[in-house]
């Protein structure tokens, strides 16, 4: 079995790569989707968020006001406070799901799609540990290899603007507002040149979709071989 961390900054195209790998036969776990499930009313993560950030991040129906939570995290510099609540439980859930897949399919390629693989300070803890091994980067305890999807910041920002503005008129003022938000979020993430130094495979996504498909098609047999030969 092979545990693959698929990462890339906002707007890099990692979700597109995840879909391509899924079509090839990979199991895909989306960190954001797992986290959203843990942030539903009644979940321990939800309760911890309300306790820490206050009732202002909750709508009248009890659901989380994600817009307000994002504002506190990114605009007011409290993102690590949020990560400290969400990341440990999300990573633990990922580990449990990976274990279930391994039991069913010992030679599977399991891909965890996450923007913050390198940035998170939280790693998978082994049985009996009271804290993660501080001599090993947290992500190395979770993954056998890392795939980075990269693009220029200009491309990332434009993709973010287009995604967020879908279905609404994109005035110059609204464009700049969304671009500023993209820049704020990118500033919270490790620069791609640093991520490249830590990654095992790099996919470049500034071109046409066909170019990205060719890179994924070349990568997939390598991952399959590794999965079949990884204990």
KAJOTA-V5084 format. One record per residue. N is the residue number from 1. RES is the residue in three letters. SS is DSSP state (H for helix, E for strand, C for the rest). PSI is psi in degrees with one decimal (none if undefined). D_CENTER is the distance of its C-alpha to the mean C-alpha in Angstrom with 2 decimals. Layout:
# KAJOTA-V5084
n->[N	N]
res->[RES	RES]
ss->[SS	SS]
psi->[PSI	PSI]
d_center->[D_CENTER	D_CENTER]
This chain:
# KAJOTA-V5084
n->[1	2	3	4	5	6	7	8	9	10	11	12	13	14	15	16	17	18	19	20	21	22	23	24	25	26	27	28	29	30	31	32	33	34	35	36	37	38	39	40	41	42	43	44	45	46	47	48	49	50	51	52	53	54	55	56	57	58	59	60	61	62	63	64	65	66	67	68	69	70	71	72	73	74	75	76	77	78	79	80	81	82	83	84	85	86	87	88	89	90	91	92	93	94	95	96	97	98	99	100	101	102	103	104	105	106	107	108	109	110	111	112	113	114	115	116	117	118	119	120	121	122	123	124	125	126	127	128	129	130	131	132	133	134	135	136	137	138	139	140	141	142	143	144	145	146	147	148	149	150	151	152	153	154	155	156	157	158	159	160	161	162	163	164	165	166	167	168	169	170	171	172	173	174	175	176	177	178	179	180	181	182	183	184	185	186	187	188	189	190	191	192	193	194	195	196	197	198	199	200	201	202	203	204	205	206	207	208	209	210	211	212	213	214	215	216	217	218	219	220	221	222	223	224	225	226	227	228	229	230	231]
res->[UNK	UNK	UNK	UNK	UNK	UNK	UNK	UNK	UNK	UNK	UNK	UNK	UNK	UNK	UNK	UNK	UNK	UNK	UNK	UNK	UNK	UNK	UNK	UNK	UNK	UNK	UNK	UNK	UNK	UNK	UNK	UNK	UNK	UNK	UNK	UNK	UNK	UNK	UNK	UNK	UNK	UNK	UNK	UNK	UNK	UNK	UNK	UNK	UNK	UNK	UNK	UNK	UNK	UNK	UNK	UNK	UNK	UNK	UNK	UNK	UNK	UNK	UNK	UNK	UNK	UNK	UNK	UNK	UNK	UNK	UNK	UNK	UNK	UNK	UNK	UNK	UNK	UNK	UNK	UNK	UNK	UNK	UNK	UNK	UNK	UNK	UNK	UNK	UNK	UNK	UNK	UNK	UNK	UNK	UNK	UNK	UNK	UNK	UNK	UNK	UNK	UNK	UNK	UNK	UNK	UNK	UNK	UNK	UNK	UNK	UNK	UNK	UNK	UNK	UNK	UNK	UNK	UNK	UNK	UNK	UNK	UNK	UNK	UNK	UNK	UNK	UNK	UNK	UNK	UNK	UNK	UNK	UNK	UNK	UNK	UNK	UNK	UNK	UNK	UNK	UNK	UNK	UNK	UNK	UNK	UNK	UNK	UNK	UNK	UNK	UNK	UNK	UNK	UNK	UNK	UNK	UNK	UNK	UNK	UNK	UNK	UNK	UNK	UNK	UNK	UNK	UNK	UNK	UNK	UNK	UNK	UNK	UNK	UNK	UNK	UNK	UNK	UNK	UNK	UNK	UNK	UNK	UNK	UNK	UNK	UNK	UNK	UNK	UNK	UNK	UNK	UNK	UNK	UNK	UNK	UNK	UNK	UNK	UNK	UNK	UNK	UNK	UNK	UNK	UNK	UNK	UNK	UNK	UNK	UNK	UNK	UNK	UNK	UNK	UNK	UNK	UNK	UNK	UNK	UNK	UNK	UNK	UNK	UNK	UNK	UNK	UNK	UNK	UNK	UNK	UNK]
ss->[C	E	E	E	E	E	E	C	C	C	C	C	C	H	H	H	H	H	H	H	H	H	H	H	C	C	E	E	E	E	H	H	H	H	H	H	H	H	C	C	C	C	C	H	H	H	H	H	H	H	H	H	H	C	H	H	H	E	C	C	C	C	C	E	C	H	H	H	H	H	H	H	H	H	H	C	C	C	H	H	H	H	H	H	H	H	H	H	H	H	H	H	H	H	H	H	H	H	H	H	H	H	H	H	C	C	C	C	E	E	E	E	E	C	C	C	C	C	C	C	C	C	C	C	C	C	C	C	C	C	C	C	C	C	C	C	C	H	H	H	H	C	C	C	E	E	E	E	E	E	C	C	H	H	H	H	H	H	H	H	H	H	H	H	C	C	C	C	C	C	C	H	H	H	H	H	H	H	H	H	H	H	H	H	H	H	H	C	C	C	C	H	H	H	H	H	H	H	C	C	E	E	E	E	C	C	C	C	H	H	H	H	H	H	H	H	H	H	H	H	H	H	H	H	H	H	H	H	H	C	C]
psi->[148.0	126.1	114.0	128.2	119.5	115.3	172.4	153.1	170.3	128.7	11.2	-28.8	18.9	-31.6	-34.9	-44.1	-41.0	-42.4	-40.2	-43.5	-35.3	-40.9	-28.3	-18.6	4.3	150.3	128.5	126.8	122.0	115.7	-39.0	-41.2	-40.9	-44.9	-41.6	-38.8	-36.5	-14.1	14.7	151.0	136.3	-19.4	151.0	-36.3	-42.8	-48.7	-39.1	-35.7	-46.5	-42.1	-39.5	-44.5	-13.9	167.5	-10.8	-15.8	18.9	134.8	169.1	-29.7	0.6	-12.0	158.2	137.8	89.1	-30.1	-44.7	-38.3	-40.4	-37.2	-45.3	-40.9	-48.9	-45.0	-29.8	9.2	30.0	22.4	-35.7	-28.8	-42.1	-43.8	-38.1	-25.2	-45.1	-41.6	-46.4	-43.8	-36.1	-44.2	-39.7	-40.7	-41.3	-46.5	-40.6	-40.9	-39.5	-41.6	-39.1	-41.7	-42.1	-35.5	-37.9	-35.9	87.7	-19.2	23.5	153.9	112.8	121.2	122.4	113.5	118.5	134.5	-22.2	37.7	-46.3	-30.8	-31.4	142.9	2.3	134.2	170.6	131.7	137.3	157.4	131.8	-13.9	142.3	-16.0	155.5	155.3	113.5	-10.7	-8.9	132.7	138.5	-38.9	-24.8	-21.4	-13.8	-26.6	148.7	-27.5	159.7	132.0	122.7	130.2	124.7	153.2	165.7	154.2	-36.6	-42.3	-44.0	-46.0	-43.6	-39.7	-40.3	-44.7	-47.5	-39.0	-45.3	-26.1	3.2	124.5	2.6	152.9	133.4	86.7	166.0	-39.2	-42.5	-38.9	-45.6	-35.7	-45.6	-38.2	-39.3	-38.9	-41.5	-42.9	-37.7	-42.9	-40.4	-33.3	-21.3	-9.2	152.7	136.9	149.8	-32.3	-32.2	-39.3	-35.8	-37.8	-24.9	-9.3	152.7	-32.4	142.6	127.9	128.6	127.4	51.0	-6.9	-151.5	159.3	-33.3	-33.7	-37.9	-40.9	-40.3	-40.4	-41.2	-39.5	-33.8	-32.9	-37.9	-48.0	-31.8	-43.8	-41.2	-43.2	-44.2	-39.8	-38.4	-17.1	11.9	124.3	none]
d_center->[20.74	17.83	14.43	12.12	8.84	7.59	6.09	7.74	8.66	9.25	11.56	11.32	11.41	8.65	9.20	12.81	12.57	11.04	14.08	16.38	15.54	16.04	19.39	20.31	19.90	16.57	15.15	11.67	9.60	6.89	5.23	6.14	9.37	10.14	9.91	12.05	14.44	14.93	15.68	18.57	22.14	23.59	20.51	20.78	17.57	19.07	22.34	21.01	19.39	22.73	24.71	22.92	22.53	25.55	26.59	25.84	22.24	23.74	25.52	29.02	27.94	25.73	22.32	19.88	20.45	16.88	18.47	20.37	17.59	15.52	18.83	19.43	16.07	16.03	19.72	21.23	19.10	18.19	14.41	14.88	17.18	14.63	12.03	15.05	15.65	12.39	10.54	13.59	14.15	10.68	10.90	14.50	13.92	11.70	14.61	17.14	15.82	15.73	19.23	20.46	19.47	21.14	24.21	24.55	23.63	24.14	23.41	20.19	17.23	14.17	10.84	7.59	4.93	1.58	3.14	5.20	6.59	9.83	10.12	10.09	13.71	13.39	13.88	15.39	19.06	21.83	24.76	27.18	24.97	25.14	22.43	20.05	21.90	22.00	23.28	20.20	16.78	14.53	12.15	15.44	16.38	13.46	13.38	16.37	14.95	12.14	11.88	11.15	11.53	13.57	15.84	18.20	17.42	20.08	18.44	15.03	17.04	19.23	16.58	15.15	18.82	19.71	16.92	17.74	21.43	21.70	24.99	26.34	28.72	27.10	29.64	29.63	29.03	26.06	24.59	24.97	23.50	20.27	20.28	20.83	17.88	15.67	17.36	16.84	13.08	13.14	15.58	13.21	11.08	12.76	14.90	14.41	17.76	16.75	13.64	16.12	18.36	15.96	14.71	16.86	16.43	15.88	15.87	17.45	16.88	19.52	22.03	22.87	20.82	23.39	22.66	19.03	20.36	22.82	20.31	18.35	21.81	22.74	19.69	19.93	23.34	22.24	19.43	21.97	24.59	22.48	21.55	25.26	26.27	23.82	25.48]
